[in-house]
Structures are given as C-alpha cells and as structure tokens.
Amino acid sequence: EYPEEHYSKSIYVALKINKIPDKILSQICQENSNIKKDFFLNNSSITIWTTTPWTIPANEAVAINPKVNYVFSIDQDNRIYLFAKELFSEISKKLSKDLKILLELKGNTLENIEYQHPTKNKNCRIVIGGDYITTESGTGLVHTAPGHGIDDFNVGQKYDLPTTCVVDEKGNLNEYSGKFKGSNVLKDANDLIIEYLKENNLLLLQENYKHRYPYDWRTKKPTIF
C-alpha cells in the first residue's frame, strides 16, 4: 500500500573529504588563487541527502552519475561543498547559503575521492553509480548503503563493498550500527542519528519530505528495506 500522506525525515549531510586526486586539487588551486591545498582539504565536504537517516551507519560509499556535472562551491563561512551543478540554486536556497562556484567537473572524474564515515572510524569513497542518480531532488550524490536498497546493493557488488545490514528482524538497530544499537527504525533511531550528526557539525538541514512509500497492508506501518 502507498498512503497519500507519508512524510519522511529527510536530511542534508556534509561528509568530510580527507583525500582527493592531485589533478582535481591542482585544478581548484590554479583556478582560485586564494585557495590553498591544505585549506581545501580542511574545509571541503561531499553533500548528500537521504530520507532514511537510520541507514547512515550502513553507509559504505557515495555514488555519482558519471554524466552529471558537479561543482565545488564555497559559502560565506569558507566551507566548501560538492553537489550537482543543476541543483545549485535549490541547495543555496534550502541551506540559506551565499555560494560561489570554485570548479565544475564531470561526474566520472570524481571517482575515489575519499571521506570520513559520518558515524564510524573509517574512510569511504565516491563510486560510479547509474541513471538512478538524478538531479530532480537531493544533491546528485547518493548515500550508498548496500545492505538497504537494490541500487545500492548492485553498486556494492560492482565495487566489492561490504553489504552491511544494521537492522535485526524486530526493526532494531544491531551491533553493526555502532553506538545506535538497540534503537528502533520506526521509533527513535532517526532522531538519535540526526542529533548525533547535528552535534558533530555534519547536519546541514532537516526537513519533512512528502513522498510515496510502501506500507505493510497488515500492520499499516512503513516497510523496512
């Protein structure tokens, strides 16, 4: 069943970049004389959007569409964000930021940029996704959790990523979710993870998002993938 009035807690999240190909880094510095390499690495993030905050601990990569154009943009506080160029105006407005484009790049050049996992002590990277990644909403960069979605799973198989499932049969987050173990997907997990992201300066925006989402016809509750 697909109820008309389903709202998800959608979030925009900044994932801290900690490794970037020298070619891209040099290009940014050449085209922006005031930007130094160390400054860029200390202040740049990948911008993602998701309607399932509870899957953030299951993140294993960020996927891009190789055919989409992306931009690194800097805000009034000297924080640098990567997202799809086509979404520049919408993201500027949503995040209430005065953004300036530093560099435009094709998606296929962004592969293997590395970032700090938002809730775990490890690095992940940008991978090449497919046409399921659009610029109709979000940021054009897709939070990828191979244990919780068919497109994510397929990309995970291609790149040999871990298929991390963070939920048990009761809908509770398990040991693979780390500090969020014991919280429940339909109850408190989203709020706990959103609060954690906020405390660690990774949360850019939270808003309710109305969309079609499948419900179980017997319990009348949202399904968990």
PERACOR-V504801 format. One record per residue. PHI is phi in whole degrees, 0 to 359 (NA if undefined). PSI is psi in radians with two decimals (* if undefined). NEAR is the number of other ideal C-beta (glycine too) atoms within 10 Angstrom. Layout:
((PHI | PSI | NEAR) (PHI | PSI | NEAR))
This chain:
((NA | 2.60 | 10) (232 | 1.55 | 9) (299 | 2.63 | 11) (290 | -0.60 | 6) (252 | 0.98 | 5) (263 | 2.20 | 15) (241 | 2.33 | 12) (251 | 2.69 | 17) (275 | 1.67 | 17) (272 | 2.59 | 19) (222 | 2.51 | 25) (258 | 2.27 | 22) (231 | 2.45 | 24) (259 | 2.08 | 23) (257 | 2.09 | 24) (294 | 2.07 | 19) (286 | 2.31 | 22) (232 | 0.01 | 13) (204 | 2.31 | 13) (217 | 2.46 | 21) (306 | 2.43 | 14) (303 | -0.60 | 8) (298 | -0.76 | 9) (291 | -0.76 | 16) (298 | -0.75 | 16) (295 | -0.69 | 11) (296 | -0.72 | 16) (298 | -0.81 | 20) (292 | -0.61 | 17) (293 | -0.67 | 10) (274 | -0.18 | 11) (222 | 1.58 | 16) (300 | -0.39 | 7) (274 | -0.09 | 9) (259 | 2.08 | 21) (260 | 2.75 | 12) (302 | -0.83 | 13) (297 | -0.71 | 8) (299 | -0.78 | 13) (299 | -0.84 | 21) (295 | -0.53 | 15) (279 | -0.25 | 13) (231 | 0.17 | 17) (253 | 2.55 | 25) (218 | 2.66 | 21) (272 | 2.35 | 25) (257 | 2.09 | 24) (239 | 2.87 | 26) (223 | 2.40 | 23) (212 | 2.61 | 21) (259 | 0.09 | 19) (230 | 1.29 | 23) (306 | -0.52 | 25) (295 | -0.29 | 28) (273 | -0.09 | 27) (305 | -0.73 | 28) (297 | -0.35 | 25) (271 | 0.06 | 26) (300 | 2.33 | 26) (232 | -0.16 | 22) (189 | 3.00 | 23) (237 | 2.26 | 23) (257 | 2.52 | 24) (236 | 2.83 | 29) (266 | 2.10 | 22) (297 | -0.32 | 15) (267 | -0.17 | 11) (273 | 2.55 | 21) (271 | 2.36 | 14) (240 | 2.76 | 27) (227 | 2.54 | 21) (266 | 2.15 | 24) (234 | 2.53 | 23) (248 | 2.46 | 21) (259 | -3.05 | 16) (291 | -0.25 | 9) (257 | 0.24 | 8) (66 | 0.47 | 11) (263 | 2.40 | 16) (249 | 2.33 | 24) (232 | 2.49 | 24) (254 | 2.21 | 29) (199 | 3.04 | 26) (291 | 2.37 | 23) (301 | -0.66 | 15) (298 | -0.36 | 16) (261 | 0.18 | 22) (305 | -0.90 | 15) (295 | -0.77 | 9) (296 | -0.76 | 15) (291 | -0.71 | 24) (304 | -0.76 | 15) (289 | -0.83 | 10) (299 | -0.74 | 15) (272 | -0.01 | 16) (53 | 0.88 | 9) (238 | 2.52 | 17) (266 | 1.63 | 10) (263 | 2.56 | 20) (231 | 2.28 | 13) (286 | 2.25 | 12) (265 | -0.67 | 21) (200 | 2.43 | 19) (250 | 2.37 | 13) (220 | 2.61 | 17) (285 | 2.55 | 13) (305 | -0.65 | 21) (291 | -0.13 | 12) (268 | -0.12 | 15) (268 | -0.11 | 24) (304 | 2.41 | 15) (79 | 0.12 | 12) (297 | 2.32 | 20) (254 | 2.63 | 16) (219 | 2.79 | 24) (282 | 2.20 | 17) (304 | 2.41 | 16) (293 | -0.42 | 21) (231 | -0.09 | 19) (234 | 2.80 | 17) (272 | 1.26 | 7) (200 | 2.84 | 8) (262 | 2.55 | 12) (233 | 3.14 | 19) (216 | 2.91 | 17) (279 | 2.35 | 24) (235 | 2.89 | 21) (273 | 2.13 | 18) (261 | -2.47 | 23) (218 | -2.75 | 15) (288 | -0.15 | 10) (291 | -0.25 | 14) (269 | 1.97 | 23) (238 | 3.12 | 13) (246 | 0.43 | 17) (286 | -0.51 | 7) (203 | 3.00 | 13) (77 | -2.39 | 23) (232 | -0.11 | 27) (85 | -0.03 | 26) (239 | 2.24 | 26) (251 | 2.07 | 25) (306 | 2.11 | 28) (245 | 2.01 | 27) (237 | 1.62 | 27) (303 | -0.38 | 24) (277 | -0.02 | 19) (218 | 0.85 | 21) (161 | 2.47 | 19) (292 | -0.75 | 10) (296 | -0.75 | 16) (298 | -0.73 | 26) (298 | -0.77 | 17) (296 | -0.73 | 14) (295 | -0.68 | 23) (299 | -0.69 | 22) (295 | -0.72 | 11) (298 | -0.68 | 14) (257 | 0.12 | 16) (56 | 0.80 | 6) (274 | 2.67 | 21) (298 | 2.43 | 13) (264 | 1.42 | 14) (273 | 2.01 | 19) (257 | 2.13 | 16) (257 | 0.18 | 24) (235 | 2.44 | 22) (266 | -3.08 | 14) (291 | -0.22 | 7) (264 | 0.02 | 8) (85 | 0.21 | 16) (265 | 2.52 | 18) (290 | 2.40 | 24) (260 | -2.92 | 17) (296 | -0.40 | 9) (285 | -0.14 | 17) (270 | -0.03 | 26) (68 | -2.22 | 15) (294 | -0.16 | 13) (262 | 0.12 | 20) (305 | 2.33 | 14) (99 | -0.31 | 13) (284 | 2.83 | 18) (244 | 2.37 | 15) (304 | -0.75 | 21) (270 | -0.01 | 13) (242 | -1.44 | 11) (246 | -0.13 | 15) (299 | -0.81 | 25) (302 | -0.84 | 22) (296 | -0.70 | 14) (296 | -0.74 | 19) (289 | -0.71 | 27) (299 | -0.75 | 18) (296 | -0.70 | 13) (298 | -0.80 | 19) (298 | -0.69 | 21) (296 | -0.81 | 13) (298 | -0.49 | 9) (260 | 0.31 | 12) (57 | 0.59 | 11) (254 | -0.32 | 19) (276 | 2.12 | 19) (266 | -0.63 | 23) (195 | 2.50 | 13) (236 | 2.34 | 17) (208 | 2.66 | 12) (284 | 2.39 | 9) (234 | 2.05 | 17) (274 | 2.20 | 11) (200 | 2.97 | 11) (284 | 2.27 | 8) (213 | 2.35 | 16) (288 | 2.36 | 12) (247 | 2.60 | 14) (288 | 2.24 | 11) (290 | -0.34 | 8) (274 | -0.88 | 7) (270 | -0.23 | 9) (61 | 0.55 | 9) (243 | 2.70 | 11) (301 | 2.47 | 17) (282 | 2.72 | 11) (243 | 2.16 | 14) (261 | * | 15))
